[in-house]
Amino acid sequence: MTQGVLDRLMDRLRLENEPEERIDPRAWKVWTIAGAMNFVILLPLALAFDRFIVGLVNLPPLAGTAALALALAYGPWGMAIAPWLRMRFWRYEVREKEMEIQHGIFIIKRHLIPMVRVQHVDTEHGPLMRYFGLATLFVNTAATRFPIPALPQGRAEELRGEISALAGVSDEDV
């Protein structure tokens, strides 16, 4: 029954002409762990604010309660809901003359990047992404840096070379 509800929800959230490629499913784990780490930091800060700062600065007690409520609400959001929605909407597609990136949760952004505008392509991975074998690919134009997060490291390197070749970027620029 739950799977049927999720399938119907996914159908309602589906956008027309979405880019084909999805990010790696391990991104869900990375984003869930990152959300838990943020929650572990945020909750004691909200508690300290409620216990010490509110009385020290003579703020209304409701300010401390609001801080705690927001911190507690962040837990399920950061560890379950946001990672699921990010997985749902992060898409990309590399074509011969352009690449398309789609992302967002409440506001879905779609970027169409002409290959002739690409200046260089980078990959990056922090300790958590490295542990799960993932990397973020950055496509840089003169004006903006476009990330494609949570790609398998091999795929990120492969895409970096492919985009560089399509864009005519030299090896020194990559």
CORRATA-V394455 format. One record per backbone hydrogen bond with DSSP energy under -1.0 kcal/mol. CO is the residue of the C=O (numbers start at 1). NH is the residue of the N-H. Records with the same first field share a line. If there is no record, write none. Layout:
CO: NH  NH
//
This chain:
1: 5
2: 6
3: 7
4: 8
5: 9
6: 10
7: 11
8: 12
9: 13
21: 92
24: 27
25: 28
26: 30
27: 31
28: 32
29: 33
30: 34
31: 35
32: 36
33: 37
34: 38
35: 39
36: 40
37: 41
38: 42
39: 43
41: 45
42: 46
43: 47
44: 48
45: 49
46: 50
47: 51
48: 52  53
49: 54
52: 56
53: 57
54: 59
60: 63
61: 65
62: 66
63: 67
64: 68
65: 69
66: 70
67: 71
68: 72
69: 73
70: 74
73: 77
74: 78
75: 79
76: 80  81
77: 82
80: 84
81: 85
82: 86
83: 87
84: 88
85: 89
86: 90
91: 102
92: 21
93: 100
97: 115
98: 95
99: 113
100: 93
101: 111
102: 91
103: 109
109: 103
111: 101
113: 99
114: 117
115: 118
120: 140
122: 138
124: 136
126: 130
127: 131
128: 132
129: 134
130: 133
133: 153
135: 151
136: 124
137: 148
138: 122
139: 146
140: 119  120
144: 141
146: 139
148: 137
150: 24
151: 135
152: 156
153: 157
154: 158
155: 159
156: 160
157: 161
158: 162
159: 163
160: 164
161: 165
162: 166
163: 167
164: 169
170: 173
//
